[in-house]
Amino acid sequence: MTIKTQYRIMLSSTVLITILITLMFILMKGYSEKQFENRSEETLREYQKAMSEGRLDQFKVDETFMEDIGVNSVVINDEGKIIFSTIPSLVQDDDFFTSIKSFLSKDSPGFRYSIGMISRYMRDFDDDFLFFIREREKQDILSFLGSAKYYILSAFFVLLLLIVIIYSSIIRSIVMSIVKLDNETRNISPFRLDKKITVTGSEEIQSLAHSFNLMRSSIRTANIRRSQFIMGLSHDFKTPLALIKGYAEVMKSGQQGINTGEKNYIEIITSKVDQLEGMMDDLLDFISIDTDARNFSFSKVNLLKWLSYFISRSKSDAQLLGKTITGDIHIEEKKVLSMNDKLVERALDNIVHNALRYTGKNGVVTIIAYEASKDICIAIADNGPGISEEDIPFIFDSFYRGSPSRRTQGMGLGLAVVKSIIDLHGWSISIDSKVGHGTTFQIMIPH
């Protein structure tokens, strides 16, 4: 069912129920008037019967009924005597024409009066009586309906409940479909483009979900083609690079007849080939993670033991460079995380190697791990030159290399790989840096 159709149902039900309520009030009004006619004629005949049988002292008028429907009546015989009355101040057996002056002067406003031989409420009554009728001009509808008001109120609330149920079911259907669609789209990430969005509900919502699926499929196809192109191109580059490097090493090994300048040129060629191969490896790593993320397996890892090993290995790397790595771990001994330890190790390696690269002589890199209330935090801090404020928003972008002071060898993919690995695990990473005061990378792991 479309949202437009649901809206039409809501609008139609509102109009229809409003019409039904209006008709109900009109019908109940006619019913009340007819009931008053019948009750008035019946009361008058009972009075006549009681008078003929000599038991007027036992005759009582149902004044409550008359008050409920907002109409009072007085019946006068041909002598001007009040033979019965539903108005307390016009007493039975009093002279009507004497009492009416005082009554009219003291009666409350908001009434209209009529007098005649035949009342519209007693048009079928044939006896020769004079009728005096008092009616409310602006009467409250519930008072007007009298004893029937309880039934009308019940019917009104039933209809109101019906409206609420119809509106609630339609609105709930629309809202639940939108919430479902929102949750499904939130679950889509660069690593989950193969996940199909499935939503039930109105036709518009299903059509929107179908459009999202088409877009998701198109992006996934484009990503696969891009990855296949880059991977193929990288492998094609590796073959000539290997040949160039091989010939350069052959020339270097046969040093006879090669002067010092030529030897320097050969070393530059070898160095640049190594640099290109490293860049190709970085690019292949990035594409591999970006394309095959769903194929990586996760396993349970004891975080304390794993971090302790990583810090120990990193200390050896730092010593070779004449720098220092320190560790400060505050993690429960039995704390276990589900992760791909090889990928996470690669991510931390990238951050640590960047820190070692940019810190000066005797530089210090600190690896801290601790448990917060909702997260486990792994922080890697250095005392290097820091990162400029304008570079920080783009530091995780692919191929971004920052300001000239940070442009060393590489393609600017190291931190992009880090971000991809962290996102793959559903973690988050942030950076805090200030020029001249070092840099801190902070990884937050929900637990």
Order of alpha helices (4+ residues) and beta strands (2+ residues): alpha-alpha-beta-beta-alpha-beta-beta-alpha-alpha-alpha-alpha-beta-alpha-beta-beta-alpha-beta-beta-alpha-beta-beta
